Amino acid sequence: GGIESVEGFNLMQKVQVGGPTPQLEPTIVNGSNEPYTDANQRRLAEESNETVEEGQSIENSPAATANTTKNSVAPRILCAIYTHSGRHETVVQAIADTWAWRCDGFFAASNATNETIGAVDLPHQGEENYNNMWQKTRSIWAYIHDNYVDDFDYFLLGGDDLLLIVENLRNFLAEATESNPAGANENNIPVYLGSQHPLDDGKGEFCCGGAGYVLNRVAVKRLIAELLPTCAADKKTSAEDRYLSLCFLGIGIRCGNTADAKGQQRFHGVAPKYMAKTKRFGRYNGNIYKHWGSKYGFKTGLDLISTQLTSYHNLPYAAFIHRINALTYPETCPFNTLVGKTLNTPPISAFGNNINNGNSTNSTAHLQRPHPHAGASEWKQSTRHTTNTLQHEPS
């Protein structure tokens, strides 16, 4: 069942790495009320004296900006996961081998340092266990703030059972949307994005931690300056994503919409098998789907999944991470394998050329990042990091 079923194969076929931004059809693009088609967009580009190369993605053409505004420079993204030393040789190694190097920076927040996989020992208040994830998360954001906040545009945090499609995340963050306005960092606008789940009181939403959530530079700075020293500072809980949202709500920062124009979801906190085939849900997932349906129209299965999905969640084993990565990036598989024979079209990045085995001849910085095995110095890691950021008066 799940990802190995026909539905699972169809899911992997639907998701496009670096593909065009989903649009409603038809979309009005000019005063003559012509629908959005490749032919019309190419003609409009020619009429505006814009040169369109054969094979160029029309969606990224300057003449095709009626629906989506993109920045010309790819945003720099720091990716972080939370984990522990018992997972270093399995899932963290798999993440280092598959998607971590596609980010502009990466580290794994752990209880032991391992430079070859980007793991950093980050002390925090209380015990190292799942029921104390909120305290660990507080230390992670303090570490990011004190070491990286001015080096990157956006910061993603997720679990060690995550597979991130970095190209799709980067393309999405490059778009100017209501939840992520153009020039947000420069104009002091906080951005907080992820999979919107309803809070228990029904009075708000939180960005689910499982699928990964994103803060921009402004949101990180406000989190540290205004919230973490006092907001639930001594709380012990596994619900780190809920508490982060509750703290942000206290200063008016809400989990932003990440659905595409068709109301299909880019961020998912559920396992791939549910994404691929489930049409009936238990109480928790049922509440999430009811919440999404009330906002974006009721959809299930593949109808709920955006072609520009950013992540898969609940991949508990290294083999599963490698398998989903191979299906997502089939060009990484030898052509004499089943995956290589079946799915052998290289993906296209909105900011570069074809991506083959993670390498590109394009000079864009985000495709040139070294593999984590190149050494921890690439991410300024330290064995232990002591910070005064989280000092507070006991409540």
Steps between C-alpha positions, in 0.01 A plus 500: 500500500597864532780632289571161339142469371368630169373806683847555646656483156241750374588733787867493406405566138284799593762684702734702278845610611547864407191500280273796421292667768149345493240731344124495470377440144429716316694793644455846352839643409423824313235745396387285206382231745711229345543183705833395644657256255858437397419619147345827619775559751767442236322739260466764774869466574586545133275806475681653797833444320601245758717215378364161601742214452377160387416295805494801733243481777230747394385538858831665586490735203470870593195521270320239711478691825129574515441223753835445665777746583842342550821648629787482253741372765443166669437538873763348728358231728646349815348158571509343846362181649469383860633155581713305752818296485316168468381610155831631364610189312160432349253776414733800548757336276224438245393866516860612454529273197171602338359849551701691764772611260241663272436764768732800524589391852409205719547368852344230714426611858599206717645398835837414344716659233584308183663726245469257209120523502464855628381402850550755778471441874255765620445514878153592618296517816383160628539147370579383148172331411198544277283637780742791535504607136388854579814568702716350228326714240560814705873425499500427127351838414736675741794324330373599156455859611842532662693337213313526170219754504671750270642237264172362366159626388285215630537228761326163491471271802360147490544151640741226400221311322472768233592502132514853366466589132725802524447624145124525556545671835741750345265574211211552741700731726609701196136581424339813634180397677271643764673285763849573364500852351775619269786651698369367832844489661595845374166647611503343846202269429505166688428185297388172659396222261406133517219248503204675664342289773215620725575575863289311752305810601403566140628856527805472284743279314845362559763405245546125536856407589494164325498641147752767596420867549675813380591832662660793327778707653258751653292230668810337651619830645160579650471148639824542691456862604133495599394143576740223592638650823151508653239314291447152652865519601484208746239290321576132442306364204539320169266748329775738395316605183185594689690700760701686240175601331338599830798719580490660156125559524569706810677759283270468200708264282289224345580181311478604136313335217713263288227351279543553127251680271294182470467462876738203497746466784878548472579404862367173645534369854362156416678191366524445122259206514226733623591759240481240223182306570313572821150643466384441856686626804510458872413776741827697488563485125125537442504833681792617286330405176174659613694816578673505162174420323320792660768735366604353167224258400468138608753272335649162585776276370694628201254787449635655819867487398666792322724421207745725684504298823787607725541203733411146600459418868492187717792325327633317808767287332811586298396261223168680467672837466730362229207338317285814494804703395568261211140531381509879539835532319496204260804630312706402804423133428699305240302448179526122538282512814120492502474859624765618255322340205153619599566855619799646323408861422729747684317766704524869416581764759337841469841651580727272298544231240429130515604350831692177457601306808493821701765674289452782251715698263290803594686750717204553734632469853224278635588223253869520587486427873741228613384168635488493884787253491720787384530605862319687771691821435265569210228571754714657777422219738636490853523209738286669762337838479427701810261791466349755732203543267275270699578630845182590682355539842329181626123539489 
